[in-house]
């Protein structure tokens, strides 16, 4: 065991859960400068109270009334402010505290998640190897090309050179070896072994070149990178787990099964496909048999019948007297949904349907807002304006979201906030990778509609360099057979230029422009005329990307295709081919030499997925191409780069399958014993400055007893009012932080004997290893050992009490950094 001496204070990462508790005793010694009665050792009881920022039951009103004498609120870089900064960063975007679950309840929900996860994993498409319920992303060595970067699970990142026969030692029979180049030499391993250990190295961004190759002679750097990736994955999984558990705790009574549903379904003019039937059953079970709100993804290719699934869910909900909201990313699509819903419910005169859009006058909008609030509208269709604060629902039961990937971050957060209280149905042909990831790993229900309707014909995709002759030829072919054409550009800027070119080429044909910056009435009229067939060529931006259903438009031309995302291209291509005519999608790029590797790979994927029903597989491919910024947030993107996407995914599924092992059981704050005698003396000047020190220290204890967020708020408020506290007050605050952190980490006692520091804990060895793996300081990590129900460290020498407290504070700070990676029930 290596010894430790105090080290500089290091910022780390934090997360906490509130723990109930009650009072404790604090002794505070006041220094000279007061009457004898004041200088005496004062002991007072800390009662149970709640501290919140800016509002305090005892000390803070007096603090707020004091004139602030100090020029600085808090110094940069002291241990407490660094800790507070980390807490604020980690918890600022969360609820300050969630209601704690008891362990029995947690067990039940974790079991539900495990069952759900198994169902989710079964939905994962592809021919990946499955071992012990975990999907393998290992690569077949024969699929590698010379120069490809690979990851060996134990050695790290290398460059694949080739496969050739060689004779192993002690044998006369040659066997095939894989040769891999590393930073300090060449390695060879038998093909059989390589197939068990190798992964492709793909990065989330456009470059595929790793920062450095690993060393054969020193695998410690690789182990650190792998550990960093593993901890990042664990944090992500636990965060998803907690959100999912939170949703499982919500309750609403199941909807009654309505006999009128049979009549409604009979009016569907088509024969449902087998996948569609299963989606109907899934949604009906979610609504009528479950007590938790539905959160289901319907993943089906364009024109495969997702809307009908939503319509049946709407019927079920409004029959029970609740409202339904249909949310679309564009006004064009919202208008189309409104038309479809109105037509489908035309036999039900009591069902009131409204469309809220920017096309309406202010008075019309006000009228609709009042109708929604008073419950006079049953179905409300619209764009993100439906999520605004002015829209107050009377009794919202269902939210249908079409093409969630088209909404911005704030809208997505608002949609997520609905998921804990109302049933949510998300429709998508190419789901955003994060949505797909949740569906695959079982944190969200998904129904896959991959069977095309019998009359559908696959779309022919043509990918080529741009030329005016090819454009004219494609348009002439479609117009000659009586059809219509979409001409799509990535930006508004080039629309007029294309209009001029096409008007010269086709002077007798009606051509129009459509984009989102046009006046509402103008855009509506243009789309209406195109839908009616009066306009033959529509030059537009990707405003037509989602859901637009025009049967007679069977050719789409997409210019500067490299500027679109894969999901966008797939959606745009889906605007055509909605009847029994063969449809054509012409994708034009300027010059292949100008395209990035990522853009080329995106186009190749689109060509591969020509068959109908490929949106689901395409989205999975897109996960690898577009990167992880959109899936897990930018934070994880760097961690993926450490190990490559394929190994990251395998580690992710492994982590999900063992999620119940990553649990820490907090203890009550008042049950934590700190057997280190240290009695801070507050200077008289500071006591005079505080005016009522006993009440303020009382308040500090109450804040610490509640949770670490409250303690952080108290400390920041104290420093805002009075500036940086003297050393003795800092020691007192550090004792509170130590005790709070210990409670959250499951440590019930901290003690010291000579050079040894001990902590009695309920954490498992598995949890201890994850915590120590994520520690920044080698000195702290190397000094800690796990012995049964104790964690111990031996220092180089016996420290004075104040230095010992600082060492414990830093050590717990480092351990506390791993809390986001642990389930805290």
QUIPE-V283905 format. One record per pair of residues at least 24 apart in sequence whose C-alpha atoms are under 7 Angstrom apart, sorted by the first residue. I is the first residue (numbers start at 1). GAP is how many residues later the second one is. D is the distance in whole Angstrom. If there is no record, write none. Layout:
I,GAP,D + I,GAP,D
This chain:
1,782,6 + 2,780,6 + 2,781,6 + 3,780,6 + 3,791,6 + 3,792,5 + 3,793,5 + 4,775,6 + 4,779,6 + 4,790,7 + 4,791,4 + 4,792,5 + 5,790,6 + 5,791,6 + 6,801,6 + 9,70,6 + 9,801,7 + 11,71,5 + 11,72,6 + 12,71,7 + 12,74,6 + 12,801,7 + 12,802,6 + 12,805,5 + 13,73,5 + 13,74,7 + 13,803,7 + 13,804,4 + 14,72,6 + 14,73,5 + 14,76,6 + 14,802,6 + 14,803,5 + 14,805,6 + 14,806,7 + 15,72,6 + 15,75,6 + 15,76,6 + 15,804,5 + 15,805,6 + 16,692,6 + 16,728,6 + 17,80,6 + 17,690,7 + 17,727,7 + 17,807,7 + 18,79,6 + 18,688,6 + 18,689,5 + 19,649,6 + 19,650,7 + 19,687,6 + 19,688,6 + 20,648,6 + 20,686,7 + 21,647,6 + 21,648,6 + 21,649,6 + 21,684,6 + 22,25,7 + 22,26,5 + 22,648,6 + 23,24,5 + 23,25,6 + 23,647,7 + 24,646,7 + 28,651,7 + 28,652,7 + 28,653,7 + 29,651,6 + 29,652,5 + 29,653,6 + 30,651,5 + 30,652,5 + 30,653,6 + 30,654,7 + 31,650,6 + 31,651,6 + 31,652,5 + 31,653,6 + 32,652,7 + 33,651,6 + 34,650,7 + 46,652,5 + 46,655,7 + 46,656,7 + 47,655,7 + 48,654,6 + 49,653,5 + 50,652,6 + 50,653,6 + 50,656,7 + 51,651,7 + 51,652,5 + 51,659,6 + 51,663,7 + 52,658,6 + 52,661,7 + 53,660,5 + 53,661,7 + 53,664,7 + 54,663,7 + 58,637,6 + 58,641,7 + 59,636,5 + 59,637,5 + 59,640,6 + 63,658,6 + 64,657,7 + 68,653,6 + 68,654,6 + 69,653,7 + 70,652,6 + 70,653,5 + 72,651,6 + 73,646,5 + 73,647,5 + 73,650,5 + 73,651,6 + 74,645,6 + 74,649,6 + 74,650,5 + 75,649,7 + 84,628,6 + 96,613,7 + 101,724,6 + 102,723,6 + 103,722,6 + 106,719,6 + 109,136,6 + 110,550,7 + 116,326,5 + 116,327,7 + 117,324,5 + 117,325,4 + 117,326,7 + 118,324,7 + 119,323,6 + 120,319,6 + 120,320,5 + 120,321,5 + 120,322,4 + 121,319,5 + 121,320,6 + 121,321,7 + 123,317,6 + 124,316,6 + 134,519,6 + 134,520,6 + 135,515,6 + 135,518,7 + 136,514,6 + 137,62,7 + 137,509,5 + 137,510,7 + 137,513,6 + 138,57,7 + 138,58,7 + 138,59,7 + 138,60,6 + 138,61,5 + 139,56,6 + 139,59,6 + 139,60,5 + 139,61,6 + 140,55,6 + 141,50,7 + 141,53,7 + 141,54,6 + 149,51,6 + 149,52,5 + 150,48,6 + 150,49,6 + 150,50,5 + 150,51,5 + 151,47,6 + 151,48,5 + 151,49,6 + 151,50,6 + 152,45,6 + 152,46,5 + 152,47,7 + 153,44,6 + 153,45,7 + 155,61,7 + 155,64,6 + 155,67,7 + 156,58,5 + 156,66,6 + 157,56,5 + 157,57,5 + 158,24,5 + 158,55,5 + 158,56,6 + 182,31,6 + 182,32,6 + 182,33,6 + 182,34,7 + 183,30,5 + 183,31,6 + 183,32,5 + 184,31,6 + 184,32,6 + 199,447,6 + 199,448,6 + 200,446,6 + 201,443,5 + 201,444,7 + 201,445,7 + 202,442,5 + 202,443,5 + 203,438,6 + 203,441,6 + 203,442,6 + 204,420,7 + 204,421,7 + 204,422,6 + 204,423,4 + 204,424,6 + 204,433,7 + 204,437,7 + 205,422,6 + 206,391,7 + 206,392,5 + 225,417,6 + 225,418,7 + 226,416,7 + 226,417,6 + 227,546,7 + 228,411,7 + 229,410,5 + 229,411,7 + 229,413,7 + 229,414,7 + 230,421,7 + 231,543,7 + 231,590,7 + 232,404,7 + 232,407,7 + 233,419,6 + 234,421,6 + 234,587,5 + 235,585,5 + 235,586,4 + 237,419,7 + 238,583,6 + 238,584,6 + 238,585,6 + 244,199,6 + 247,173,5 + 248,44,6 + 250,42,6 + 250,170,6 + 251,40,5 + 251,41,5 + 251,42,7 + 252,39,5 + 252,40,6 + 252,41,7 + 253,38,5 + 254,33,6 + 254,34,5 + 254,35,6 + 254,36,6 + 254,37,5 + 255,32,6 + 255,33,5 + 255,65,7 + 256,32,6 + 257,31,6 + 273,178,6 + 273,180,7 + 275,173,7 + 275,174,5 + 275,175,7 + 275,176,6 + 276,29,7 + 276,173,6 + 279,30,7 + 279,168,6 + 280,29,6 + 283,30,7 + 293,127,7 + 293,128,7 + 293,129,6 + 293,130,5 + 294,129,4 + 294,130,6 + 295,124,7 + 295,128,6 + 295,129,5 + 295,130,6 + 295,149,6 + 295,150,6 + 296,128,7 + 296,129,5 + 296,130,6 + 296,148,6 + 296,149,5 + 296,150,5 + 297,128,6 + 297,129,5 + 297,130,6 + 297,148,6 + 297,149,5 + 297,150,6 + 298,128,6 + 298,129,5 + 298,130,6 + 298,148,6 + 298,149,5 + 298,150,6 + 299,128,6 + 299,129,5 + 299,130,5 + 299,148,6 + 299,149,5 + 299,150,6 + 299,317,7 + 300,128,6 + 300,129,5 + 300,148,6 + 300,149,4 + 300,150,6 + 300,313,7 + 301,128,5 + 301,149,7 + 301,312,5 + 301,314,6 + 302,127,6 + 302,272,6 + 303,275,6 + 304,145,7 + 304,148,6 + 304,149,6 + 306,121,7 + 310,90,7 + 317,80,6 + 317,81,7 + 318,60,6 + 322,73,5 + 322,74,6 + 322,75,5 + 323,55,5 + 323,56,6 + 323,72,6 + 323,73,5 + 323,74,5 + 323,75,7 + 324,54,6 + 324,55,5 + 324,56,6 + 324,72,6 + 324,73,6 + 324,74,5 + 324,75,6 + 325,54,6 + 325,55,5 + 325,56,6 + 325,73,6 + 325,74,5 + 325,75,6 + 326,54,6 + 326,55,5 + 326,56,6 + 326,73,6 + 326,74,5 + 326,75,6 + 327,54,6 + 327,55,5 + 327,56,5 + 327,57,7 + 327,73,6 + 327,74,5 + 327,75,6 + 328,54,6 + 328,55,5 + 328,73,6 + 328,74,5 + 329,54,6 + 329,55,7 + 329,74,7 + 329,77,6 + 329,78,6 + 330,53,6 + 330,213,7 + 331,26,7 + 331,52,6 + 333,213,7 + 333,214,6 + 333,215,6 + 334,47,6 + 334,48,5 + 334,49,6 + 336,212,7 + 338,43,6 + 351,27,6 + 352,25,5 + 352,26,5 + 352,27,6 + 353,24,6 + 353,25,6 + 353,26,5 + 353,27,6 + 354,25,6 + 354,26,5 + 354,27,6 + 355,25,6 + 355,26,5 + 355,27,6 + 356,25,6 + 356,26,5 + 357,25,6 + 357,26,7 + 358,162,7 + 359,161,5 + 359,162,7 + 384,27,7 + 387,27,7 + 396,26,7 + 397,25,5 + 397,26,6 + 398,24,6 + 398,25,5 + 398,26,6 + 399,24,6 + 399,25,5 + 399,26,6 + 400,24,6 + 400,25,5 + 400,26,6 + 401,24,6 + 401,25,5 + 401,26,6 + 402,24,6 + 402,25,5 + 402,26,6 + 403,24,6 + 403,25,5 + 405,26,7 + 405,27,5 + 429,186,6 + 430,137,6 + 430,185,5 + 430,186,6 + 430,189,6 + 431,188,6 + 433,186,6 + 433,187,7 + 433,190,6 + 433,198,6 + 434,196,7 + 434,197,4 + 434,198,7 + 450,163,5 + 451,162,6 + 452,160,7 + 452,161,7 + 455,125,6 + 456,122,7 + 456,123,6 + 456,124,6 + 457,120,7 + 457,123,6 + 457,124,7 + 457,125,6 + 458,124,7 + 458,153,6 + 458,154,6 + 459,118,6 + 459,123,6 + 459,124,5 + 459,125,6 + 459,126,7 + 459,151,7 + 460,123,6 + 460,124,5 + 460,125,6 + 461,123,6 + 461,124,5 + 461,125,6 + 461,146,7 + 461,149,7 + 462,123,6 + 462,124,5 + 462,125,6 + 463,123,6 + 463,124,5 + 463,125,6 + 464,123,6 + 464,124,5 + 464,125,6 + 465,123,5 + 465,124,5 + 465,125,6 + 465,126,6 + 466,122,5 + 466,123,6 + 466,124,6 + 478,77,6 + 483,69,5 + 483,70,6 + 483,71,6 + 484,52,5 + 484,53,6 + 484,68,6 + 484,69,4 + 484,70,6 + 484,71,7 + 485,51,6 + 485,52,5 + 485,53,6 + 485,68,6 + 485,69,7 + 485,70,5 + 485,71,6 + 486,51,6 + 486,52,5 + 486,53,6 + 486,69,6 + 486,70,5 + 486,71,6 + 487,51,6 + 487,52,5 + 487,53,6 + 487,69,6 + 487,70,5 + 487,71,6 + 488,51,6 + 488,52,5 + 488,53,5 + 488,54,7 + 488,69,6 + 488,70,5 + 488,71,6 + 489,51,6 + 489,52,5 + 489,69,6 + 489,70,5 + 489,71,7 + 490,51,6 + 490,52,7 + 490,70,7 + 490,73,7 + 490,74,7 + 491,50,6 + 492,49,6 + 495,44,7 + 495,45,7 + 509,27,7 + 510,25,5 + 510,26,6 + 510,27,7 + 511,24,6 + 511,25,6 + 511,26,5 + 511,27,6 + 512,25,7 + 512,26,5 + 512,27,6 + 513,25,6 + 513,26,5 + 513,27,6 + 514,25,6 + 514,26,5 + 515,25,6 + 515,26,6 + 515,28,6 + 516,27,6 + 545,26,6 + 545,27,5 + 546,25,6 + 548,27,6 + 549,26,7 + 551,27,6 + 551,28,6 + 554,29,5 + 554,30,6 + 555,28,6 + 555,29,5 + 555,30,6 + 556,28,6 + 556,29,5 + 556,30,6 + 557,28,6 + 557,29,5 + 557,30,6 + 558,28,6 + 558,29,5 + 558,30,6 + 559,28,6 + 559,29,5 + 559,30,6 + 560,28,6 + 560,29,5 + 560,30,6 + 561,26,6 + 561,27,6 + 561,28,5 + 562,27,6 + 562,33,7 + 562,37,6 + 566,36,6 + 566,56,7 + 598,27,7 + 662,105,6 + 662,160,5 + 662,161,6 + 663,159,5 + 663,160,5 + 663,161,6 + 663,162,7 + 664,81,7 + 664,82,7 + 664,99,6 + 664,158,6 + 664,159,6 + 664,160,5 + 664,161,7 + 665,81,5 + 665,159,6 + 665,160,6 + 666,77,6 + 666,78,5 + 666,79,6 + 666,80,4 + 666,158,7 + 667,76,5 + 667,77,7 + 667,79,5 + 667,80,7 + 667,81,7 + 668,75,6 + 669,36,6 + 669,70,7 + 669,71,6 + 669,74,5 + 671,77,6 + 672,67,6 + 672,71,6 + 672,76,4 + 672,77,5 + 673,75,6 + 673,76,5 + 673,77,6 + 674,75,6 + 674,76,5 + 674,77,6 + 675,75,6 + 675,76,5 + 676,75,6 + 676,76,7 + 678,123,6 + 680,48,5 + 680,51,7 + 680,52,7 + 681,47,6 + 682,46,6 + 682,47,6 + 701,35,7 + 704,32,6 + 704,36,6 + 708,32,6 + 734,75,7 + 738,71,6 + 741,71,7 + 741,75,7 + 754,44,5 + 755,39,6 + 755,40,5 + 755,41,7 + 755,42,5 + 755,43,4 + 756,37,6 + 756,38,4 + 756,39,6 + 757,35,6 + 757,36,5 + 757,37,6 + 758,32,7 + 758,33,6 + 758,34,4 + 758,35,7 + 759,31,5 + 759,32,5 + 759,33,6 + 760,29,6 + 760,30,5 + 760,31,7 + 761,28,5 + 761,29,6 + 762,27,6 + 771,44,6 + 771,47,5 + 772,43,7 + 774,44,6 + 775,39,5 + 775,40,6 + 776,38,7 + 780,31,6
